[in-house]
Amino acid sequence: MQLRTLREGEIYKQQLARLGNVPRVDDALQVLLWGICRKPEKFEPVPGMKDCYIAKTTASGLVPALRLLFKIEDDDCVSLCAIGRDVTRES
């Protein structure tokens, strides 16, 4: 199975930097990025936005819930567009 290259957009980088002080954010992010590399088309499509998808995690203990918006560019590349905490999925 071919893994796709992940390209970080500027907004994504800025938002990720702001998440840097959130405990255990790397644990949640690692799960999302692995899934996106392997099978990005299996995530929830964003209505009205061609080739755009949203990946979500659920909070678990100290690991926060995240949502990540990304776009499938081609068979080799996915652009990471935006990331943030998903407070609707945290208890």
PyMOL Python script that loads the backbone (N, CA, C, O; Angstrom):
from pymol import cmd

cmd.read_pdbstr("""\
ATOM      1  N   MET A   1       0.843  -1.187   0.000  1.00  0.00           N
ATOM      2  CA  MET A   1       0.000   0.000   0.000  1.00  0.00           C
ATOM      3  C   MET A   1       0.885   1.245   0.000  1.00  0.00           C
ATOM      4  O   MET A   1       1.821   1.363   0.791  1.00  0.00           O
ATOM      5  N   GLN A   2       0.571   2.154  -0.890  1.00  0.00           N
ATOM      6  CA  GLN A   2       1.324   3.397  -0.993  1.00  0.00           C
ATOM      7  C   GLN A   2       0.804   4.414   0.014  1.00  0.00           C
ATOM      8  O   GLN A   2      -0.404   4.620   0.134  1.00  0.00           O
ATOM      9  N   LEU A   3       1.712   5.039   0.726  1.00  0.00           N
ATOM     10  CA  LEU A   3       1.347   6.118   1.642  1.00  0.00           C
ATOM     11  C   LEU A   3       1.438   7.446   0.899  1.00  0.00           C
ATOM     12  O   LEU A   3       2.385   7.679   0.147  1.00  0.00           O
ATOM     13  N   ARG A   4       0.475   8.294   1.106  1.00  0.00           N
ATOM     14  CA  ARG A   4       0.493   9.599   0.445  1.00  0.00           C
ATOM     15  C   ARG A   4       1.352  10.591   1.212  1.00  0.00           C
ATOM     16  O   ARG A   4       1.480  10.511   2.434  1.00  0.00           O
ATOM     17  N   THR A   5       1.927  11.508   0.489  1.00  0.00           N
ATOM     18  CA  THR A   5       2.702  12.591   1.087  1.00  0.00           C
ATOM     19  C   THR A   5       1.727  13.600   1.678  1.00  0.00           C
ATOM     20  O   THR A   5       0.711  13.930   1.066  1.00  0.00           O
ATOM     21  N   LEU A   6       2.045  14.083   2.868  1.00  0.00           N
ATOM     22  CA  LEU A   6       1.227  15.104   3.513  1.00  0.00           C
ATOM     23  C   LEU A   6       1.922  16.452   3.387  1.00  0.00           C
ATOM     24  O   LEU A   6       3.085  16.600   3.761  1.00  0.00           O
ATOM     25  N   ARG A   7       1.195  17.432   2.856  1.00  0.00           N
ATOM     26  CA  ARG A   7       1.737  18.781   2.701  1.00  0.00           C
ATOM     27  C   ARG A   7       0.982  19.706   3.656  1.00  0.00           C
ATOM     28  O   ARG A   7      -0.244  19.796   3.602  1.00  0.00           O
ATOM     29  N   GLU A   8       1.715  20.387   4.523  1.00  0.00           N
ATOM     30  CA  GLU A   8       1.111  21.279   5.512  1.00  0.00           C
ATOM     31  C   GLU A   8       0.927  22.681   4.933  1.00  0.00           C
ATOM     32  O   GLU A   8       1.895  23.332   4.539  1.00  0.00           O
ATOM     33  N   GLY A   9      -0.323  23.137   4.886  1.00  0.00           N
ATOM     34  CA  GLY A   9      -0.624  24.497   4.446  1.00  0.00           C
ATOM     35  C   GLY A   9      -0.276  25.496   5.541  1.00  0.00           C
ATOM     36  O   GLY A   9      -0.080  25.113   6.694  1.00  0.00           O
ATOM     37  N   GLU A  10      -0.199  26.760   5.190  1.00  0.00           N
ATOM     38  CA  GLU A  10       0.182  27.807   6.144  1.00  0.00           C
ATOM     39  C   GLU A  10      -0.817  27.942   7.296  1.00  0.00           C
ATOM     40  O   GLU A  10      -0.417  28.061   8.454  1.00  0.00           O
ATOM     41  N   ILE A  11      -2.100  27.924   6.982  1.00  0.00           N
ATOM     42  CA  ILE A  11      -3.114  28.039   8.042  1.00  0.00           C
ATOM     43  C   ILE A  11      -3.013  26.849   8.987  1.00  0.00           C
ATOM     44  O   ILE A  11      -3.090  27.007  10.205  1.00  0.00           O
ATOM     45  N   TYR A  12      -2.843  25.671   8.427  1.00  0.00           N
ATOM     46  CA  TYR A  12      -2.682  24.457   9.248  1.00  0.00           C
ATOM     47  C   TYR A  12      -1.488  24.611  10.197  1.00  0.00           C
ATOM     48  O   TYR A  12      -1.589  24.306  11.386  1.00  0.00           O
ATOM     49  N   LYS A  13      -0.373  25.080   9.669  1.00  0.00           N
ATOM     50  CA  LYS A  13       0.833  25.253  10.495  1.00  0.00           C
ATOM     51  C   LYS A  13       0.588  26.234  11.640  1.00  0.00           C
ATOM     52  O   LYS A  13       0.997  25.986  12.775  1.00  0.00           O
ATOM     53  N   GLN A  14      -0.075  27.339  11.342  1.00  0.00           N
ATOM     54  CA  GLN A  14      -0.363  28.339  12.373  1.00  0.00           C
ATOM     55  C   GLN A  14      -1.288  27.769  13.448  1.00  0.00           C
ATOM     56  O   GLN A  14      -1.059  27.964  14.642  1.00  0.00           O
ATOM     57  N   GLN A  15      -2.324  27.069  13.019  1.00  0.00           N
ATOM     58  CA  GLN A  15      -3.270  26.498  13.976  1.00  0.00           C
ATOM     59  C   GLN A  15      -2.618  25.395  14.802  1.00  0.00           C
ATOM     60  O   GLN A  15      -2.879  25.281  16.000  1.00  0.00           O
ATOM     61  N   LEU A  16      -1.782  24.591  14.179  1.00  0.00           N
ATOM     62  CA  LEU A  16      -1.074  23.532  14.896  1.00  0.00           C
ATOM     63  C   LEU A  16      -0.151  24.122  15.953  1.00  0.00           C
ATOM     64  O   LEU A  16      -0.044  23.585  17.056  1.00  0.00           O
ATOM     65  N   ALA A  17       0.511  25.216  15.627  1.00  0.00           N
ATOM     66  CA  ALA A  17       1.395  25.867  16.591  1.00  0.00           C
ATOM     67  C   ALA A  17       0.609  26.338  17.815  1.00  0.00           C
ATOM     68  O   ALA A  17       1.105  26.259  18.939  1.00  0.00           O
ATOM     69  N   ARG A  18      -0.598  26.821  17.603  1.00  0.00           N
ATOM     70  CA  ARG A  18      -1.441  27.257  18.730  1.00  0.00           C
ATOM     71  C   ARG A  18      -1.897  26.086  19.593  1.00  0.00           C
ATOM     72  O   ARG A  18      -2.198  26.264  20.773  1.00  0.00           O
ATOM     73  N   LEU A  19      -1.949  24.891  19.011  1.00  0.00           N
ATOM     74  CA  LEU A  19      -2.325  23.699  19.781  1.00  0.00           C
ATOM     75  C   LEU A  19      -1.153  23.139  20.584  1.00  0.00           C
ATOM     76  O   LEU A  19      -1.327  22.208  21.371  1.00  0.00           O
ATOM     77  N   GLY A  20       0.021  23.693  20.391  1.00  0.00           N
ATOM     78  CA  GLY A  20       1.226  23.176  21.026  1.00  0.00           C
ATOM     79  C   GLY A  20       1.162  23.079  22.534  1.00  0.00           C
ATOM     80  O   GLY A  20       1.846  22.246  23.129  1.00  0.00           O
ATOM     81  N   ASN A  21       0.351  23.917  23.164  1.00  0.00           N
ATOM     82  CA  ASN A  21       0.273  23.882  24.623  1.00  0.00           C
ATOM     83  C   ASN A  21      -0.836  22.964  25.135  1.00  0.00           C
ATOM     84  O   ASN A  21      -1.046  22.862  26.344  1.00  0.00           O
ATOM     85  N   VAL A  22      -1.544  22.297  24.226  1.00  0.00           N
ATOM     86  CA  VAL A  22      -2.601  21.356  24.617  1.00  0.00           C
ATOM     87  C   VAL A  22      -1.948  20.012  24.937  1.00  0.00           C
ATOM     88  O   VAL A  22      -1.267  19.437  24.088  1.00  0.00           O
ATOM     89  N   PRO A  23      -2.153  19.506  26.161  1.00  0.00           N
ATOM     90  CA  PRO A  23      -1.531  18.228  26.532  1.00  0.00           C
ATOM     91  C   PRO A  23      -1.959  17.089  25.606  1.00  0.00           C
ATOM     92  O   PRO A  23      -3.135  16.969  25.261  1.00  0.00           O
ATOM     93  N   ARG A  24      -1.015  16.269  25.214  1.00  0.00           N
ATOM     94  CA  ARG A  24      -1.228  15.038  24.457  1.00  0.00           C
ATOM     95  C   ARG A  24      -1.781  15.247  23.044  1.00  0.00           C
ATOM     96  O   ARG A  24      -2.292  14.301  22.444  1.00  0.00           O
ATOM     97  N   VAL A  25      -1.690  16.455  22.507  1.00  0.00           N
ATOM     98  CA  VAL A  25      -2.209  16.702  21.160  1.00  0.00           C
ATOM     99  C   VAL A  25      -1.461  15.852  20.132  1.00  0.00           C
ATOM    100  O   VAL A  25      -2.051  15.443  19.132  1.00  0.00           O
ATOM    101  N   ASP A  26      -0.172  15.579  20.359  1.00  0.00           N
ATOM    102  CA  ASP A  26       0.602  14.766  19.422  1.00  0.00           C
ATOM    103  C   ASP A  26       0.041  13.350  19.302  1.00  0.00           C
ATOM    104  O   ASP A  26       0.075  12.758  18.223  1.00  0.00           O
ATOM    105  N   ASP A  27      -0.471  12.807  20.402  1.00  0.00           N
ATOM    106  CA  ASP A  27      -1.046  11.461  20.363  1.00  0.00           C
ATOM    107  C   ASP A  27      -2.269  11.423  19.452  1.00  0.00           C
ATOM    108  O   ASP A  27      -2.404  10.515  18.632  1.00  0.00           O
ATOM    109  N   ALA A  28      -3.150  12.392  19.589  1.00  0.00           N
ATOM    110  CA  ALA A  28      -4.353  12.449  18.756  1.00  0.00           C
ATOM    111  C   ALA A  28      -3.987  12.706  17.300  1.00  0.00           C
ATOM    112  O   ALA A  28      -4.560  12.104  16.393  1.00  0.00           O
ATOM    113  N   LEU A  29      -3.039  13.594  17.082  1.00  0.00           N
ATOM    114  CA  LEU A  29      -2.634  13.946  15.726  1.00  0.00           C
ATOM    115  C   LEU A  29      -1.992  12.772  15.000  1.00  0.00           C
ATOM    116  O   LEU A  29      -2.219  12.585  13.805  1.00  0.00           O
ATOM    117  N   GLN A  30      -1.210  11.994  15.695  1.00  0.00           N
ATOM    118  CA  GLN A  30      -0.546  10.841  15.083  1.00  0.00           C
ATOM    119  C   GLN A  30      -1.566   9.869  14.492  1.00  0.00           C
ATOM    120  O   GLN A  30      -1.367   9.349  13.394  1.00  0.00           O
ATOM    121  N   VAL A  31      -2.649   9.626  15.212  1.00  0.00           N
ATOM    122  CA  VAL A  31      -3.698   8.722  14.732  1.00  0.00           C
ATOM    123  C   VAL A  31      -4.342   9.277  13.462  1.00  0.00           C
ATOM    124  O   VAL A  31      -4.541   8.542  12.494  1.00  0.00           O
ATOM    125  N   LEU A  32      -4.666  10.568  13.462  1.00  0.00           N
ATOM    126  CA  LEU A  32      -5.287  11.179  12.287  1.00  0.00           C
ATOM    127  C   LEU A  32      -4.379  11.120  11.066  1.00  0.00           C
ATOM    128  O   LEU A  32      -4.810  10.727   9.982  1.00  0.00           O
ATOM    129  N   LEU A  33      -3.126  11.510  11.245  1.00  0.00           N
ATOM    130  CA  LEU A  33      -2.207  11.573  10.107  1.00  0.00           C
ATOM    131  C   LEU A  33      -1.936  10.201   9.508  1.00  0.00           C
ATOM    132  O   LEU A  33      -1.793  10.075   8.292  1.00  0.00           O
ATOM    133  N   TRP A  34      -1.865   9.188  10.334  1.00  0.00           N
ATOM    134  CA  TRP A  34      -1.656   7.824   9.824  1.00  0.00           C
ATOM    135  C   TRP A  34      -2.833   7.415   8.935  1.00  0.00           C
ATOM    136  O   TRP A  34      -2.638   6.877   7.845  1.00  0.00           O
ATOM    137  N   GLY A  35      -4.044   7.671   9.405  1.00  0.00           N
ATOM    138  CA  GLY A  35      -5.220   7.325   8.614  1.00  0.00           C
ATOM    139  C   GLY A  35      -5.292   8.110   7.314  1.00  0.00           C
ATOM    140  O   GLY A  35      -5.645   7.560   6.271  1.00  0.00           O
ATOM    141  N   ILE A  36      -4.959   9.389   7.375  1.00  0.00           N
ATOM    142  CA  ILE A  36      -4.993  10.225   6.177  1.00  0.00           C
ATOM    143  C   ILE A  36      -3.952   9.761   5.159  1.00  0.00           C
ATOM    144  O   ILE A  36      -4.225   9.757   3.958  1.00  0.00           O
ATOM    145  N   CYS A  37      -2.779   9.377   5.615  1.00  0.00           N
ATOM    146  CA  CYS A  37      -1.727   8.873   4.713  1.00  0.00           C
ATOM    147  C   CYS A  37      -2.172   7.605   3.991  1.00  0.00           C
ATOM    148  O   CYS A  37      -1.887   7.416   2.809  1.00  0.00           O
ATOM    149  N   ARG A  38      -2.864   6.754   4.710  1.00  0.00           N
ATOM    150  CA  ARG A  38      -3.228   5.445   4.171  1.00  0.00           C
ATOM    151  C   ARG A  38      -4.463   5.478   3.281  1.00  0.00           C
ATOM    152  O   ARG A  38      -4.420   5.017   2.140  1.00  0.00           O
ATOM    153  N   LYS A  39      -5.567   6.023   3.799  1.00  0.00           N
ATOM    154  CA  LYS A  39      -6.829   5.981   3.050  1.00  0.00           C
ATOM    155  C   LYS A  39      -7.634   7.267   3.283  1.00  0.00           C
ATOM    156  O   LYS A  39      -8.645   7.247   3.986  1.00  0.00           O
ATOM    157  N   PRO A  40      -7.191   8.367   2.703  1.00  0.00           N
ATOM    158  CA  PRO A  40      -7.861   9.645   2.961  1.00  0.00           C
ATOM    159  C   PRO A  40      -9.321   9.675   2.504  1.00  0.00           C
ATOM    160  O   PRO A  40     -10.143  10.380   3.089  1.00  0.00           O
ATOM    161  N   GLU A  41      -9.636   8.920   1.473  1.00  0.00           N
ATOM    162  CA  GLU A  41     -11.001   8.935   0.942  1.00  0.00           C
ATOM    163  C   GLU A  41     -12.012   8.243   1.863  1.00  0.00           C
ATOM    164  O   GLU A  41     -13.216   8.324   1.621  1.00  0.00           O
ATOM    165  N   LYS A  42     -11.546   7.572   2.902  1.00  0.00           N
ATOM    166  CA  LYS A  42     -12.437   6.902   3.853  1.00  0.00           C
ATOM    167  C   LYS A  42     -13.005   7.860   4.905  1.00  0.00           C
ATOM    168  O   LYS A  42     -13.906   7.490   5.658  1.00  0.00           O
ATOM    169  N   PHE A  43     -12.489   9.073   4.958  1.00  0.00           N
ATOM    170  CA  PHE A  43     -12.981  10.051   5.924  1.00  0.00           C
ATOM    171  C   PHE A  43     -14.235  10.743   5.386  1.00  0.00           C
ATOM    172  O   PHE A  43     -14.603  10.568   4.224  1.00  0.00           O
ATOM    173  N   GLU A  44     -14.874  11.519   6.235  1.00  0.00           N
ATOM    174  CA  GLU A  44     -16.133  12.192   5.893  1.00  0.00           C
ATOM    175  C   GLU A  44     -15.893  13.320   4.887  1.00  0.00           C
ATOM    176  O   GLU A  44     -15.112  14.232   5.157  1.00  0.00           O
ATOM    177  N   PRO A  45     -16.562  13.264   3.723  1.00  0.00           N
ATOM    178  CA  PRO A  45     -16.403  14.350   2.750  1.00  0.00           C
ATOM    179  C   PRO A  45     -17.083  15.628   3.237  1.00  0.00           C
ATOM    180  O   PRO A  45     -18.071  15.580   3.970  1.00  0.00           O
ATOM    181  N   VAL A  46     -16.545  16.758   2.823  1.00  0.00           N
ATOM    182  CA  VAL A  46     -17.138  18.052   3.167  1.00  0.00           C
ATOM    183  C   VAL A  46     -18.093  18.430   2.031  1.00  0.00           C
ATOM    184  O   VAL A  46     -17.657  18.619   0.895  1.00  0.00           O
ATOM    185  N   PRO A  47     -19.381  18.540   2.326  1.00  0.00           N
ATOM    186  CA  PRO A  47     -20.357  18.864   1.273  1.00  0.00           C
ATOM    187  C   PRO A  47     -20.016  20.179   0.569  1.00  0.00           C
ATOM    188  O   PRO A  47     -19.700  21.180   1.212  1.00  0.00           O
ATOM    189  N   GLY A  48     -20.085  20.155  -0.761  1.00  0.00           N
ATOM    190  CA  GLY A  48     -19.849  21.361  -1.546  1.00  0.00           C
ATOM    191  C   GLY A  48     -18.398  21.719  -1.763  1.00  0.00           C
ATOM    192  O   GLY A  48     -18.106  22.721  -2.416  1.00  0.00           O
ATOM    193  N   MET A  49     -17.472  20.922  -1.229  1.00  0.00           N
ATOM    194  CA  MET A  49     -16.036  21.197  -1.404  1.00  0.00           C
ATOM    195  C   MET A  49     -15.380  19.977  -2.040  1.00  0.00           C
ATOM    196  O   MET A  49     -15.154  18.964  -1.378  1.00  0.00           O
ATOM    197  N   LYS A  50     -15.080  20.084  -3.319  1.00  0.00           N
ATOM    198  CA  LYS A  50     -14.536  18.964  -4.079  1.00  0.00           C
ATOM    199  C   LYS A  50     -13.221  18.461  -3.486  1.00  0.00           C
ATOM    200  O   LYS A  50     -12.308  19.243  -3.226  1.00  0.00           O
ATOM    201  N   ASP A  51     -13.137  17.153  -3.277  1.00  0.00           N
ATOM    202  CA  ASP A  51     -11.935  16.467  -2.788  1.00  0.00           C
ATOM    203  C   ASP A  51     -11.528  16.881  -1.375  1.00  0.00           C
ATOM    204  O   ASP A  51     -10.400  16.613  -0.961  1.00  0.00           O
ATOM    205  N   CYS A  52     -12.424  17.528  -0.628  1.00  0.00           N
ATOM    206  CA  CYS A  52     -12.121  17.924   0.748  1.00  0.00           C
ATOM    207  C   CYS A  52     -12.811  16.985   1.733  1.00  0.00           C
ATOM    208  O   CYS A  52     -13.944  16.551   1.520  1.00  0.00           O
ATOM    209  N   TYR A  53     -12.104  16.688   2.804  1.00  0.00           N
ATOM    210  CA  TYR A  53     -12.580  15.751   3.815  1.00  0.00           C
ATOM    211  C   TYR A  53     -12.260  16.293   5.201  1.00  0.00           C
ATOM    212  O   TYR A  53     -11.414  17.172   5.367  1.00  0.00           O
ATOM    213  N   ILE A  54     -12.963  15.741   6.197  1.00  0.00           N
ATOM    214  CA  ILE A  54     -12.673  16.102   7.575  1.00  0.00           C
ATOM    215  C   ILE A  54     -12.416  14.833   8.372  1.00  0.00           C
ATOM    216  O   ILE A  54     -13.175  13.866   8.300  1.00  0.00           O
ATOM    217  N   ALA A  55     -11.339  14.859   9.127  1.00  0.00           N
ATOM    218  CA  ALA A  55     -10.977  13.746  10.010  1.00  0.00           C
ATOM    219  C   ALA A  55     -11.201  14.207  11.441  1.00  0.00           C
ATOM    220  O   ALA A  55     -10.855  15.333  11.799  1.00  0.00           O
ATOM    221  N   LYS A  56     -11.787  13.325  12.266  1.00  0.00           N
ATOM    222  CA  LYS A  56     -12.103  13.694  13.639  1.00  0.00           C
ATOM    223  C   LYS A  56     -11.621  12.614  14.600  1.00  0.00           C
ATOM    224  O   LYS A  56     -11.602  11.428  14.273  1.00  0.00           O
ATOM    225  N   THR A  57     -11.238  13.049  15.780  1.00  0.00           N
ATOM    226  CA  THR A  57     -10.957  12.107  16.860  1.00  0.00           C
ATOM    227  C   THR A  57     -11.932  12.404  17.991  1.00  0.00           C
ATOM    228  O   THR A  57     -12.544  13.471  18.035  1.00  0.00           O
ATOM    229  N   THR A  58     -12.065  11.461  18.890  1.00  0.00           N
ATOM    230  CA  THR A  58     -12.873  11.627  20.085  1.00  0.00           C
ATOM    231  C   THR A  58     -11.924  11.755  21.268  1.00  0.00           C
ATOM    232  O   THR A  58     -10.895  11.081  21.318  1.00  0.00           O
ATOM    233  N   ALA A  59     -12.261  12.607  22.206  1.00  0.00           N
ATOM    234  CA  ALA A  59     -11.428  12.763  23.402  1.00  0.00           C
ATOM    235  C   ALA A  59     -11.362  11.439  24.152  1.00  0.00           C
ATOM    236  O   ALA A  59     -12.339  10.693  24.222  1.00  0.00           O
ATOM    237  N   SER A  60     -10.197  11.171  24.705  1.00  0.00           N
ATOM    238  CA  SER A  60     -10.003   9.951  25.485  1.00  0.00           C
ATOM    239  C   SER A  60      -9.003  10.254  26.591  1.00  0.00           C
ATOM    240  O   SER A  60      -7.813  10.427  26.328  1.00  0.00           O
ATOM    241  N   GLY A  61      -9.483  10.317  27.815  1.00  0.00           N
ATOM    242  CA  GLY A  61      -8.598  10.653  28.925  1.00  0.00           C
ATOM    243  C   GLY A  61      -8.012  12.036  28.722  1.00  0.00           C
ATOM    244  O   GLY A  61      -8.746  13.018  28.605  1.00  0.00           O
ATOM    245  N   LEU A  62      -6.690  12.115  28.679  1.00  0.00           N
ATOM    246  CA  LEU A  62      -6.014  13.403  28.481  1.00  0.00           C
ATOM    247  C   LEU A  62      -5.841  13.786  27.019  1.00  0.00           C
ATOM    248  O   LEU A  62      -5.396  14.894  26.720  1.00  0.00           O
ATOM    249  N   VAL A  63      -6.189  12.882  26.101  1.00  0.00           N
ATOM    250  CA  VAL A  63      -6.024  13.148  24.670  1.00  0.00           C
ATOM    251  C   VAL A  63      -7.230  13.941  24.176  1.00  0.00           C
ATOM    252  O   VAL A  63      -8.363  13.478  24.305  1.00  0.00           O
ATOM    253  N   PRO A  64      -7.003  15.143  23.605  1.00  0.00           N
ATOM    254  CA  PRO A  64      -8.118  15.981  23.179  1.00  0.00           C
ATOM    255  C   PRO A  64      -8.762  15.489  21.878  1.00  0.00           C
ATOM    256  O   PRO A  64      -8.139  14.770  21.097  1.00  0.00           O
ATOM    257  N   ALA A  65     -10.014  15.889  21.663  1.00  0.00           N
ATOM    258  CA  ALA A  65     -10.687  15.639  20.390  1.00  0.00           C
ATOM    259  C   ALA A  65     -10.200  16.684  19.387  1.00  0.00           C
ATOM    260  O   ALA A  65     -10.100  17.868  19.708  1.00  0.00           O
ATOM    261  N   LEU A  66      -9.902  16.234  18.181  1.00  0.00           N
ATOM    262  CA  LEU A  66      -9.433  17.132  17.124  1.00  0.00           C
ATOM    263  C   LEU A  66     -10.276  16.964  15.877  1.00  0.00           C
ATOM    264  O   LEU A  66     -10.900  15.923  15.673  1.00  0.00           O
ATOM    265  N   ARG A  67     -10.294  18.001  15.035  1.00  0.00           N
ATOM    266  CA  ARG A  67     -10.805  17.884  13.679  1.00  0.00           C
ATOM    267  C   ARG A  67      -9.767  18.487  12.740  1.00  0.00           C
ATOM    268  O   ARG A  67      -9.159  19.519  13.022  1.00  0.00           O
ATOM    269  N   LEU A  68      -9.593  17.810  11.626  1.00  0.00           N
ATOM    270  CA  LEU A  68      -8.581  18.216  10.665  1.00  0.00           C
ATOM    271  C   LEU A  68      -9.216  18.225   9.279  1.00  0.00           C
ATOM    272  O   LEU A  68      -9.742  17.210   8.821  1.00  0.00           O
ATOM    273  N   LEU A  69      -9.162  19.367   8.623  1.00  0.00           N
ATOM    274  CA  LEU A  69      -9.671  19.516   7.264  1.00  0.00           C
ATOM    275  C   LEU A  69      -8.519  19.297   6.294  1.00  0.00           C
ATOM    276  O   LEU A  69      -7.447  19.881   6.450  1.00  0.00           O
ATOM    277  N   PHE A  70      -8.747  18.444   5.282  1.00  0.00           N
ATOM    278  CA  PHE A  70      -7.691  18.187   4.304  1.00  0.00           C
ATOM    279  C   PHE A  70      -8.280  18.025   2.913  1.00  0.00           C
ATOM    280  O   PHE A  70      -9.479  17.798   2.746  1.00  0.00           O
ATOM    281  N   LYS A  71      -7.404  18.148   1.913  1.00  0.00           N
ATOM    282  CA  LYS A  71      -7.808  18.023   0.516  1.00  0.00           C
ATOM    283  C   LYS A  71      -6.919  16.996  -0.172  1.00  0.00           C
ATOM    284  O   LYS A  71      -5.694  17.045  -0.061  1.00  0.00           O
ATOM    285  N   ILE A  72      -7.546  16.070  -0.881  1.00  0.00           N
ATOM    286  CA  ILE A  72      -6.795  15.102  -1.680  1.00  0.00           C
ATOM    287  C   ILE A  72      -6.404  15.799  -2.976  1.00  0.00           C
ATOM    288  O   ILE A  72      -7.264  16.138  -3.790  1.00  0.00           O
ATOM    289  N   GLU A  73      -5.110  16.012  -3.165  1.00  0.00           N
ATOM    290  CA  GLU A  73      -4.616  16.705  -4.361  1.00  0.00           C
ATOM    291  C   GLU A  73      -4.530  15.759  -5.559  1.00  0.00           C
ATOM    292  O   GLU A  73      -4.949  16.100  -6.665  1.00  0.00           O
ATOM    293  N   ASP A  74      -3.983  14.574  -5.323  1.00  0.00           N
ATOM    294  CA  ASP A  74      -3.853  13.556  -6.362  1.00  0.00           C
ATOM    295  C   ASP A  74      -3.561  12.217  -5.683  1.00  0.00           C
ATOM    296  O   ASP A  74      -3.694  12.103  -4.465  1.00  0.00           O
ATOM    297  N   ASP A  75      -3.167  11.214  -6.450  1.00  0.00           N
ATOM    298  CA  ASP A  75      -2.916   9.882  -5.885  1.00  0.00           C
ATOM    299  C   ASP A  75      -1.699   9.835  -4.967  1.00  0.00           C
ATOM    300  O   ASP A  75      -1.492   8.846  -4.264  1.00  0.00           O
ATOM    301  N   ASP A  76      -0.892  10.896  -4.967  1.00  0.00           N
ATOM    302  CA  ASP A  76       0.333  10.897  -4.180  1.00  0.00           C
ATOM    303  C   ASP A  76       0.351  11.918  -3.043  1.00  0.00           C
ATOM    304  O   ASP A  76       1.193  11.813  -2.151  1.00  0.00           O
ATOM    305  N   CYS A  77      -0.547  12.900  -3.049  1.00  0.00           N
ATOM    306  CA  CYS A  77      -0.418  14.020  -2.122  1.00  0.00           C
ATOM    307  C   CYS A  77      -1.751  14.438  -1.505  1.00  0.00           C
ATOM    308  O   CYS A  77      -2.787  14.462  -2.169  1.00  0.00           O
ATOM    309  N   VAL A  78      -1.690  14.765  -0.219  1.00  0.00           N
ATOM    310  CA  VAL A  78      -2.823  15.313   0.515  1.00  0.00           C
ATOM    311  C   VAL A  78      -2.362  16.615   1.170  1.00  0.00           C
ATOM    312  O   VAL A  78      -1.301  16.658   1.793  1.00  0.00           O
ATOM    313  N   SER A  79      -3.158  17.671   1.030  1.00  0.00           N
ATOM    314  CA  SER A  79      -2.849  18.949   1.667  1.00  0.00           C
ATOM    315  C   SER A  79      -3.627  19.058   2.979  1.00  0.00           C
ATOM    316  O   SER A  79      -4.847  18.890   3.007  1.00  0.00           O
ATOM    317  N   LEU A  80      -2.907  19.338   4.053  1.00  0.00           N
ATOM    318  CA  LEU A  80      -3.520  19.565   5.356  1.00  0.00           C
ATOM    319  C   LEU A  80      -3.878  21.043   5.423  1.00  0.00           C
ATOM    320  O   LEU A  80      -2.996  21.898   5.344  1.00  0.00           O
ATOM    321  N   CYS A  81      -5.174  21.354   5.569  1.00  0.00           N
ATOM    322  CA  CYS A  81      -5.645  22.734   5.435  1.00  0.00           C
ATOM    323  C   CYS A  81      -5.897  23.442   6.759  1.00  0.00           C
ATOM    324  O   CYS A  81      -5.540  24.610   6.911  1.00  0.00           O
ATOM    325  N   ALA A  82      -6.508  22.749   7.721  1.00  0.00           N
ATOM    326  CA  ALA A  82      -6.863  23.395   8.977  1.00  0.00           C
ATOM    327  C   ALA A  82      -6.986  22.335  10.076  1.00  0.00           C
ATOM    328  O   ALA A  82      -7.324  21.183   9.803  1.00  0.00           O
ATOM    329  N   ILE A  83      -6.708  22.738  11.320  1.00  0.00           N
ATOM    330  CA  ILE A  83      -6.822  21.823  12.449  1.00  0.00           C
ATOM    331  C   ILE A  83      -7.250  22.609  13.693  1.00  0.00           C
ATOM    332  O   ILE A  83      -6.912  23.781  13.858  1.00  0.00           O
ATOM    333  N   GLY A  84      -7.993  21.939  14.546  1.00  0.00           N
ATOM    334  CA  GLY A  84      -8.402  22.566  15.793  1.00  0.00           C
ATOM    335  C   GLY A  84      -9.009  21.555  16.735  1.00  0.00           C
ATOM    336  O   GLY A  84      -9.301  20.422  16.354  1.00  0.00           O
ATOM    337  N   ARG A  85      -9.195  21.978  17.966  1.00  0.00           N
ATOM    338  CA  ARG A  85      -9.882  21.133  18.942  1.00  0.00           C
ATOM    339  C   ARG A  85     -11.351  21.049  18.567  1.00  0.00           C
ATOM    340  O   ARG A  85     -11.935  22.021  18.089  1.00  0.00           O
ATOM    341  N   ASP A  86     -11.934  19.901  18.781  1.00  0.00           N
ATOM    342  CA  ASP A  86     -13.349  19.688  18.518  1.00  0.00           C
ATOM    343  C   ASP A  86     -14.070  19.604  19.844  1.00  0.00           C
ATOM    344  O   ASP A  86     -14.249  18.519  20.398  1.00  0.00           O
ATOM    345  N   VAL A  87     -14.484  20.754  20.353  1.00  0.00           N
ATOM    346  CA  VAL A  87     -15.101  20.795  21.689  1.00  0.00           C
ATOM    347  C   VAL A  87     -16.445  20.093  21.718  1.00  0.00           C
ATOM    348  O   VAL A  87     -16.932  19.750  22.795  1.00  0.00           O
ATOM    349  N   THR A  88     -17.064  19.867  20.553  1.00  0.00           N
ATOM    350  CA  THR A  88     -18.333  19.146  20.513  1.00  0.00           C
ATOM    351  C   THR A  88     -18.148  17.656  20.807  1.00  0.00           C
ATOM    352  O   THR A  88     -19.115  16.957  21.111  1.00  0.00           O
ATOM    353  N   ARG A  89     -16.906  17.171  20.716  1.00  0.00           N
ATOM    354  CA  ARG A  89     -16.628  15.753  20.944  1.00  0.00           C
ATOM    355  C   ARG A  89     -15.876  15.508  22.242  1.00  0.00           C
ATOM    356  O   ARG A  89     -15.371  14.410  22.474  1.00  0.00           O
ATOM    357  N   GLU A  90     -15.802  16.534  23.091  1.00  0.00           N
ATOM    358  CA  GLU A  90     -15.158  16.398  24.396  1.00  0.00           C
ATOM    359  C   GLU A  90     -16.221  16.424  25.474  1.00  0.00           C
ATOM    360  O   GLU A  90     -17.228  17.121  25.355  1.00  0.00           O
ATOM    361  N   SER A  91     -15.989  15.667  26.516  1.00  0.00           N
ATOM    362  CA  SER A  91     -16.981  15.640  27.598  1.00  0.00           C
ATOM    363  C   SER A  91     -16.614  16.582  28.713  1.00  0.00           C
ATOM    364  O   SER A  91     -17.341  16.682  29.701  1.00  0.00           O
TER     365      SER A  91
END
""", "prot")
cmd.dss("prot")
cmd.show_as("cartoon", "prot")
cmd.util.cbc("prot")
cmd.orient("prot")
